Amino acid sequence: MQSTQQNDTIRNIAIIAHVDHGKTTLVDAMFQRSGVFRAGQEVAERVMDRLDLERERGITIEAKNCSIEWKGLRINIIDTPGHADFGGEVERALSMVDGAVLLVDAAEGPLPQTRFVLSKALKAGLSLIVVINKIDRQDARPLEVLDEVYDLLIDLDAGDHQLEFPILYAVGRDGVIKRSPDGEDEKLDLLLDTIVDHIPSPSVDMVGPFRMLVSDLGYDDYLGRLAVGKVYGGSVQANEALACIGPDGKAKPLRVTRLQSYRGLVLSDVTEAKAGEIIVLAGIEDVHIGDTVCSKDNPVPLKRITVDEPTVSMRFSVNNGPFSGKEGKIVQGTKIFERLEKETLTNVSMRVSRGDDRDSFIVQGRGEFQMVILIETMRREGFEFCVGRPHVIFHQENGKKMEPIEHLFIDCADPFTGVVTEKLSRRKGRMLNITSHENGRVRIEFSVPSRALIGYRDEFLTDTKGTGILNSYLSGYEEYRGDFTGRFTGSLVADREGTSVPYALFNLEARGTLFVVPKDPVYEGMIVGEHNRENDLNVNPTKTKKLSNMRASGKDDAVILTPVLPMTLERAVQFIREDELIEVTPKSIRLRKKELSAARRKIEDKRGQS
């Protein structure tokens, strides 16, 4: 019979918040205060953001574990992503904790991704501590934000015990915590003491058989695959014979070669781990997120981690263009598929399947931004491939076509309200609410199809002159709202292979916006710009000026080209149409037609019209 007890020596917490509300910076301050870093030690900012992409973009992409020691207790901390596209990371991270610190910006308040992550924490029954951060901002409104937090919790059906949370006010960057907005500055001792006092210790089976739920996977060049998870029962020792229960319910024998736990930011070897601890097992080859590692003599599975269904799919394929293999080291379809399958091992919200042919693969995920991060990671690893336009995943219910719907929040200056409303209405968006603020800005809420936001974000920033803020979360599925035109411009398509020259590009500028600069290599079917009109236009970017011995009086005019905005992955994903692809290499991002031959495209167009 299972007996539940409290392991009072441990606290397991997650830090949850919207993007850029200061999660990782607060964790830095907790490290400093708890003595993880010695006095005077030079430490990089946002030390938990270890990936290059996380540091460049200033966001958290992967949930990460660490721990600190405070007053004889160990506090295991998980820094979670704030973007809804990485919701799978949040869901697996919350399976290891017993409470959460909700961090909210004192000016922006709880935003859509706050709502998404918080709803997962409430469903898991976690205890909360609310920290209103950045109260030193000039536009800070901490008391109003606190009211918004209460409204959000009530809207998400929080339980009575979850509504009775401690409230702290912070300047996380400076390591300052207050009991009230106007109170005296206190050190982070106040936050750490609140975590110890308010977050419950893990409720586990201390004397029963060993059971651990695998919530994360890692890899070490020397130790092999690493399984990370929380111990729900019993204890385990290094080199102990165990069993792993997969989705089929069968127990496979295994032996752990090394047992580790987090000490600060690093993993340290331990001889024994008890229930309630978050540990890392090394040497397990065949293990997946959601599996149960347990005692060999008493194999009882734990409830598997469940995540929301994917909402977006993209087709990855082998690069079959003229420049294939010139810039990338890994171009084979088998290697690309192996890399995509490897991603699904550590990312529970992503799925991969083979396409119609052996050289194409369908990747399903939570959003286009998650796809962009995967593509960027792969190109930095030396892969070269092509990707198509993202598609939302439709469902069928009672014979009706259902599509994912986003709850969209727009914050923009009052003069831009008209153009934003008009364009979202064209994309089948429905206004739900509009609020005017004293500072001349307007907050508008829309219900829009997820497909409407593909290709709209850049357009929105242009319409609002870069001052607008757009956030959304998935609200559910509704009946298909009908077709709409996403892009009202065509493409300028190169009609031959060669090198672009200034003379040709100068004469093409009147036709639209260019994507290439002089001396860029081009090929037939490559998109070199955006046409001003709806139709595609075949052009020759390699055309040179005809030379003769006749000269006009005076010197020839110098060719001065308009600066070209570098093509980014996000911009490329939002730009391409159904018949277009993105060619991704470690050095370049090119746009192209699926069918490179202009003659074949013309024949296909005639067939489509007939």
C-alpha positions in Angstrom: 0.0 0.0 0.0 1.4 3.4 -1.0 2.0 5.9 1.8 2.3 9.5 0.9 4.8 11.6 2.9 6.5 15.1 2.5 10.2 15.4 1.7 10.7 18.6 3.7 14.4 19.1 2.6 13.3 20.0 -1.0 11.3 22.6 -2.9 10.6 22.2 -6.6 9.5 25.4 -8.4 9.1 26.7 -11.9 9.5 30.4 -13.0 6.7 31.2 -15.4 6.0 34.5 -17.3 5.5 36.1 -20.7 8.4 36.7 -23.0 10.8 39.5 -21.8 9.2 39.9 -18.3 12.5 39.1 -16.6 12.4 35.3 -15.7 16.0 34.5 -16.5 17.3 37.8 -15.0 15.5 37.0 -11.7 17.1 33.5 -11.7 20.6 35.2 -12.1 19.9 37.3 -9.0 18.8 34.2 -7.0 22.1 32.6 -7.9 24.0 35.6 -6.7 22.1 35.8 -3.4 22.3 32.0 -2.6 26.0 31.8 -3.1 26.1 29.8 -6.3 28.6 32.4 -7.6 31.4 33.5 -5.3 31.9 37.2 -4.5 33.5 39.1 -7.4 33.1 36.2 -9.9 32.4 37.4 -13.4 29.2 35.9 -14.7 27.5 36.5 -18.0 24.0 38.0 -18.0 21.1 35.6 -18.4 23.3 32.6 -17.5 20.4 30.2 -17.9 20.1 31.1 -21.6 22.8 28.8 -22.8 21.8 28.4 -26.4 23.2 30.9 -29.0 19.7 31.5 -30.3 18.4 32.3 -26.8 21.2 34.9 -26.2 20.7 36.5 -29.7 16.9 36.7 -29.5 16.7 37.4 -25.7 14.1 34.6 -25.2 14.1 31.3 -23.5 13.5 28.4 -25.9 14.2 25.3 -23.8 13.2 24.7 -20.2 16.3 24.3 -18.0 17.0 22.9 -14.6 19.2 24.3 -11.8 19.2 24.3 -8.0 20.3 26.5 -5.1 20.8 25.9 -1.4 19.0 28.1 1.1 18.9 27.7 4.9 19.6 23.9 4.7 17.1 23.2 2.0 17.5 22.6 -1.7 15.4 24.7 -4.1 15.2 23.1 -7.6 14.4 25.8 -10.1 13.1 25.3 -13.7 13.3 28.3 -16.0 10.4 27.8 -18.5 9.9 29.4 -22.0 7.4 32.3 -22.1 6.3 31.8 -25.8 3.2 29.7 -26.5 5.0 28.0 -29.4 7.2 26.2 -26.9 4.3 25.0 -24.8 5.5 21.4 -24.9 8.6 22.6 -22.9 6.3 24.1 -20.3 4.1 21.1 -19.9 6.9 18.7 -19.4 8.7 21.1 -17.0 5.6 21.5 -14.8 5.4 17.7 -14.3 8.6 18.0 -12.0 7.5 20.9 -9.7 5.1 21.5 -6.8 4.7 25.3 -7.2 5.4 28.2 -9.4 6.6 31.8 -9.3 4.5 33.9 -11.6 6.4 36.9 -12.9 4.5 39.8 -14.4 5.8 43.1 -15.9 4.6 46.1 -13.8 3.7 48.0 -17.0 2.6 45.4 -19.5 0.6 43.2 -17.1 -0.4 39.6 -17.8 -0.1 39.1 -21.6 -1.4 36.1 -23.7 1.6 33.8 -23.1 1.3 34.5 -19.4 -2.3 33.2 -19.6 -1.2 30.1 -21.6 1.6 29.1 -19.1 -0.5 30.0 -16.1 -3.5 27.9 -17.2 -1.1 24.8 -17.4 0.2 25.6 -13.9 -3.4 25.9 -12.5 -4.5 22.6 -14.1 -1.5 20.9 -12.5 -2.7 22.2 -9.1 0.5 24.2 -8.4 0.7 26.7 -5.5 1.6 30.2 -6.7 3.8 33.2 -5.7 3.1 36.3 -7.7 6.0 38.7 -8.3 5.3 42.0 -10.1 8.6 42.8 -11.7 10.2 46.0 -13.2 8.4 48.4 -10.8 11.1 50.9 -11.5 9.7 51.5 -15.0 8.4 55.0 -15.6 5.1 53.6 -16.9 4.8 51.0 -14.1 1.3 50.5 -12.7 1.7 47.6 -10.2 -1.6 47.9 -8.4 -3.6 47.8 -11.6 -1.5 44.9 -12.8 -2.3 43.0 -9.6 -6.0 43.5 -10.3 -5.5 42.1 -13.8 -3.7 39.1 -12.3 -6.7 38.4 -10.0 -9.1 38.8 -13.0 -7.0 36.4 -15.0 -6.8 33.8 -12.2 -10.6 34.0 -11.7 -11.1 33.7 -15.5 -9.0 30.5 -15.5 -11.0 29.0 -12.7 -8.2 29.0 -10.1 -9.0 27.2 -6.8 -9.4 29.0 -3.5 -6.0 27.9 -2.3 -4.4 29.2 -5.5 -6.0 32.6 -5.1 -4.5 33.0 -1.7 -1.0 33.7 -2.9 1.8 35.9 -1.5 2.5 39.1 -3.5 5.9 40.6 -3.9 7.2 43.5 -5.9 10.6 43.4 -7.6 13.4 45.0 -9.6 14.8 41.7 -10.7 17.8 43.2 -12.5 19.0 44.8 -9.2 18.0 41.9 -6.9 15.5 44.1 -5.1 12.3 42.7 -3.5 9.6 44.7 -1.7 6.4 43.8 0.2 4.6 46.7 -1.3 5.3 49.1 -4.3 6.3 51.9 -1.9 7.9 49.7 0.7 11.5 49.5 1.7 14.0 47.7 -0.5 14.8 44.2 0.7 17.2 41.6 -0.6 16.2 38.4 -2.4 16.1 36.7 1.1 12.4 37.7 1.1 11.6 35.8 -2.1 13.7 32.8 -1.1 12.0 32.7 2.4 8.6 33.0 0.7 9.4 30.0 -1.5 10.4 27.9 1.4 7.4 28.9 3.5 4.6 28.9 0.8 5.6 26.3 -1.8 4.8 22.8 -0.5 7.5 20.2 -0.2 7.0 17.3 -2.7 4.3 14.8 -1.6 5.8 11.4 -2.5 6.1 7.8 -1.4 9.3 7.8 0.7 9.4 4.1 1.5 7.8 2.4 -1.5 9.5 1.1 -4.6 11.5 3.5 -6.8 9.6 5.3 -9.5 10.7 8.2 -11.7 8.8 10.0 -14.5 11.1 11.0 -17.4 10.4 14.7 -18.2 13.4 15.7 -20.2 16.2 14.1 -22.2 19.8 15.2 -22.7 23.0 13.8 -24.2 26.6 13.7 -23.1 29.5 12.7 -25.3 31.0 10.5 -22.6 27.9 9.2 -20.7 25.4 8.9 -23.6 21.7 9.6 -23.3 20.6 11.4 -20.1 17.1 11.0 -18.6 15.9 13.8 -16.3 12.9 13.6 -14.0 11.4 13.7 -10.6 11.5 10.7 -8.2 7.9 10.0 -7.1 8.7 7.0 -4.9 11.4 5.2 -3.1 15.1 5.7 -3.6 17.8 4.7 -6.1 21.5 4.1 -6.1 24.1 4.2 -8.8 24.5 1.0 -10.8 21.2 -0.3 -9.6 19.2 -2.7 -11.8 16.0 -0.9 -12.9 13.3 -1.2 -15.6 11.9 1.3 -18.1 8.1 1.3 -18.9 7.4 2.8 -22.3 4.1 3.7 -24.0 3.3 0.0 -24.7 3.3 -0.7 -20.9 6.0 -3.3 -21.2 9.0 -3.2 -18.7 12.4 -3.4 -20.3 15.4 -4.1 -18.0 18.2 -1.5 -17.8 21.2 -0.5 -15.6 22.0 3.1 -14.7 25.8 3.8 -15.2 25.7 7.1 -13.3 23.4 9.0 -11.0 23.5 12.8 -10.9 21.6 15.8 -9.5 21.8 19.6 -10.1 24.1 21.6 -7.9 23.7 25.2 -9.1 24.2 25.1 -12.8 26.2 21.9 -13.0 25.5 18.2 -12.6 27.2 16.4 -9.7 27.5 12.7 -9.1 25.6 11.3 -6.1 25.5 7.8 -4.7 21.8 7.9 -3.8 18.6 9.9 -4.6 15.4 9.9 -2.6 11.8 10.6 -3.5 11.0 14.3 -4.3 14.4 15.0 -5.9 15.0 15.9 -9.5 17.7 13.6 -10.8 19.6 12.7 -14.0 20.2 9.0 -15.0 23.0 8.3 -17.4 23.4 5.2 -19.6 19.8 4.5 -20.6 19.7 4.0 -24.4 16.1 3.5 -25.3 14.1 6.0 -23.3 11.5 8.7 -24.2 9.9 11.6 -22.5 6.9 10.3 -20.5 8.4 6.9 -19.7 8.6 5.5 -16.2 11.9 4.3 -14.8 11.2 2.1 -11.8 12.3 -0.8 -9.6 12.9 -4.0 -11.5 11.0 -6.1 -8.9 7.9 -3.8 -8.8 7.4 -2.2 -12.2 4.4 0.2 -11.8 4.0 3.0 -14.4 3.3 6.6 -13.6 0.8 8.7 -15.6 2.4 9.8 -18.9 2.9 13.4 -19.8 0.3 14.7 -22.2 0.6 17.8 -24.3 -1.7 19.8 -26.6 -2.0 18.7 -30.2 0.2 20.4 -32.9 -1.5 23.2 -34.8 0.9 23.9 -37.7 2.7 21.7 -40.2 5.6 22.4 -42.7 7.1 20.3 -45.4 10.9 19.8 -45.3 12.5 18.5 -48.4 15.9 17.8 -50.0 17.3 20.8 -51.9 17.1 19.9 -55.6 18.2 23.4 -56.9 21.2 24.2 -59.0 23.2 25.3 -56.0 22.6 22.1 -54.0 25.6 21.0 -52.0 27.6 24.1 -52.6 27.1 25.7 -49.1 25.9 22.9 -46.8 27.7 19.9 -45.5 24.6 17.7 -44.8 22.2 17.4 -47.8 21.0 13.8 -47.8 17.4 13.1 -47.1 18.2 10.3 -44.7 20.4 12.6 -42.6 17.7 15.3 -42.6 15.0 12.8 -41.4 17.3 11.5 -38.7 17.9 15.0 -37.4 14.1 15.7 -37.4 13.4 12.5 -35.5 16.1 13.3 -33.0 14.2 16.6 -32.4 11.0 14.7 -31.5 12.9 12.8 -28.7 13.5 16.0 -26.7 10.5 18.1 -27.9 7.2 16.4 -27.0 5.1 18.9 -28.9 6.7 18.1 -32.3 5.9 15.2 -34.6 7.6 14.0 -37.8 6.4 11.8 -40.6 7.4 11.0 -44.2 5.8 12.9 -47.1 4.5 11.7 -50.4 8.0 10.9 -51.7 11.2 9.7 -49.9 12.9 13.1 -50.0 10.1 15.1 -48.2 9.1 15.1 -44.6 6.1 16.6 -42.7 6.9 18.3 -39.4 4.1 19.3 -37.1 4.4 21.7 -34.2 2.8 24.5 -32.1 3.5 27.5 -34.3 5.6 29.0 -37.1 8.0 30.5 -34.6 8.8 27.1 -33.2 9.5 25.9 -36.8 11.7 28.9 -37.5 13.8 28.1 -34.4 14.2 24.4 -35.6 15.2 25.5 -39.1 17.7 28.0 -37.8 19.2 25.4 -35.4 19.6 22.9 -38.3 21.2 25.4 -40.7 23.8 26.3 -38.0 24.6 22.6 -37.7 25.5 22.4 -41.4 22.2 21.2 -42.9 21.0 22.3 -46.3 17.3 21.7 -47.3 14.1 23.4 -48.5 10.9 24.2 -46.6 7.5 25.1 -47.7 4.8 27.4 -46.5 3.3 26.6 -43.0 -0.2 25.2 -43.0 -2.6 25.0 -40.0 -3.9 21.5 -39.2 -7.6 21.2 -39.7 -9.9 18.8 -37.8 -13.1 17.1 -38.8 -16.0 17.1 -36.3 -19.5 15.8 -37.2 -18.7 16.2 -40.9 -17.6 19.9 -40.4 -14.2 21.3 -41.1 -12.8 22.8 -37.9 -9.8 25.2 -37.7 -7.6 26.5 -34.9 -8.7 30.0 -33.6 -6.3 32.5 -31.9 -7.3 35.1 -29.3 -5.3 38.0 -30.5 -4.3 41.1 -28.5 -3.2 44.3 -30.4 -1.6 47.2 -28.6 -1.0 50.2 -31.0 -1.3 54.0 -31.3 -4.8 55.3 -31.9 -4.2 56.5 -35.5 -3.3 52.9 -36.6 -6.6 51.4 -35.3 -8.3 51.7 -38.7 -5.7 49.9 -40.9 -5.3 47.1 -38.3 -9.0 46.5 -38.0 -9.5 46.6 -41.8 -6.7 44.1 -42.5 -7.8 41.7 -39.8 -11.4 41.8 -40.9 -10.2 40.9 -44.4 -8.5 37.8 -42.8 -11.8 36.7 -41.2 -11.0 38.3 -37.8 -13.7 39.4 -35.5 -13.3 42.2 -33.0 -14.1 41.2 -29.4 -13.1 44.3 -27.4 -11.4 47.7 -27.7 -10.0 49.8 -24.9 -8.5 53.3 -25.1 -5.7 54.4 -22.7 -4.9 57.9 -21.6 -1.4 57.7 -23.3 -3.0 57.7 -26.8 -2.7 53.9 -27.3 -5.4 51.4 -27.9 -5.8 47.8 -26.9 -7.9 45.7 -29.2 -8.9 42.0 -28.9 -9.7 39.9 -31.9 -10.8 36.3 -32.6 -8.9 35.3 -35.8 -8.0 32.0 -37.5 -4.5 30.8 -36.9 -3.8 30.8 -40.7 -4.6 34.6 -40.7 -1.5 35.4 -38.7 0.9 33.5 -41.1 2.4 36.4 -43.1 0.7 39.1 -41.1 3.2 39.9 -38.3 5.7 41.8 -40.6 2.8 43.6 -42.3 1.5 44.6 -38.9 4.8 46.1 -37.9 4.9 48.1 -41.2 1.4 49.4 -40.7 2.1 50.6 -37.2 5.5 52.0 -38.1 7.2 49.5 -35.7 5.3 50.7 -32.6 2.6 48.0 -32.4 2.6 45.0 -30.1 0.9 41.7 -31.2 0.4 38.7 -29.0 -1.9 35.7 -29.2 -2.8 32.3 -27.8 -4.7 29.3 -29.1 -8.3 29.6 -27.8 -9.7 26.5 -29.4 -11.3 25.2 -32.7 -14.2 26.6 -34.6 -15.9 25.9 -37.9 -13.9 27.0 -41.0 -14.5 30.7 -41.6 -13.9 30.7 -45.3 -11.1 31.5 -47.7 -9.2 34.8 -48.0 -6.3 36.2 -49.9 -3.1 36.3 -47.8 -0.8 38.2 -50.2 -1.8 40.8 -52.8 1.6 40.9 -54.5 3.5 38.6 -56.9 7.1 37.6 -57.2 9.9 38.7 -59.4 11.4 35.4 -60.6 14.8 35.1 -62.3 14.6 33.5 -65.8 18.3 32.3 -66.0 21.3 31.4 -64.1 24.1 33.9 -63.5 25.3 36.7 -61.3 23.1 39.8 -60.6 24.5 43.1 -61.9 23.8 46.7 -60.8 22.5 47.8 -64.2 19.8 45.1 -64.3 18.8 45.6 -60.6 18.5 49.3 -61.1 16.0 48.8 -63.9 14.0 46.3 -61.9 13.5 48.5 -58.9 10.5 50.1 -60.5 8.9 46.7 -60.7 9.0 46.0 -56.9 11.1 45.4 -53.8 14.3 43.5 -54.5 15.8 40.7 -52.3 19.2 40.4 -54.0 22.2 42.7 -54.3 24.9 43.0 -57.0 27.2 39.9 -57.4 24.6 37.6 -55.8 24.4 34.3 -57.6 20.9 33.6 -59.1 19.3 30.7 -61.0 16.2 30.1 -63.1 13.2 29.9 -60.8 14.8 31.9 -57.9 12.7 34.7 -56.5 14.7 37.9 -56.6 12.1 40.3 -55.4 8.4 41.1 -54.6 6.4 42.3 -57.6 4.2 45.4 -57.2 1.3 43.6 -58.8 -0.5 40.3 -58.0 1.0 38.3 -60.8 4.5 36.8 -61.0 7.0 38.3 -63.4 10.0 36.6 -65.0 13.0 38.9 -65.1 16.7 38.9 -66.0 18.8 40.2 -63.1 22.0 39.4 -65.0 21.4 41.7 -67.9 24.3 44.1 -68.6 24.4 47.4 -70.4 25.1 47.1 -74.2 28.4 48.7 -75.0 29.2 50.5 -78.3 31.6 53.1 -79.5 28.9 55.8 -79.4 28.8 57.9 -76.3 26.5 60.8 -75.2 28.1 64.0 -74.2 29.0 64.0 -70.5 29.5 61.0 -68.2 27.1 58.2 -67.8 24.9 58.4 -64.8 26.1 56.4 -61.8 23.9 53.5 -60.7 22.7 54.0 -57.1 20.6 51.1 -55.8 18.1 51.2 -52.9 19.5 49.3 -49.9 18.1 45.8 -49.6 16.7 44.5 -46.3 18.5 41.2 -45.5 16.2 38.2 -45.8 15.5 36.5 -42.5 13.8 33.2 -41.9 10.8 34.8 -40.2 10.3 37.1 -43.2 10.8 34.3 -45.7 8.3 32.0 -44.0 5.7 34.8 -43.9 6.3 35.8 -47.6 6.2 32.6 -49.6 3.1 31.3 -51.3 1.9 27.7 -51.9 4.0 27.3 -55.0 7.2 28.6 -53.5 9.9 27.3 -51.2 12.7 28.6 -48.9 16.1 27.2 -49.7 18.0 27.1 -46.4 21.8 26.7 -46.3 24.4 27.5 -43.6 25.3 30.7 -45.5 22.2 31.8 -47.4 18.4 32.0 -47.3 17.0 32.0 -50.8 13.4 32.0 -52.1 12.5 29.9 -55.1 9.6 28.4 -57.0 8.8 24.7 -56.5 8.9 24.3 -60.2 12.1 26.1 -61.4 11.5 26.0 -65.2 9.5 29.0 -66.4 8.2 27.0 -69.4 6.8 24.3 -67.1 5.2 26.8 -64.8 3.5 28.4 -67.7 2.1 25.1 -68.8 0.8 24.3 -65.3 -0.9 27.8 -65.1 -2.7 27.1 -68.4 -3.9 23.7 -67.0 -5.1 25.3 -63.8 -7.1 27.9 -65.8 -8.7 25.4 -68.1 
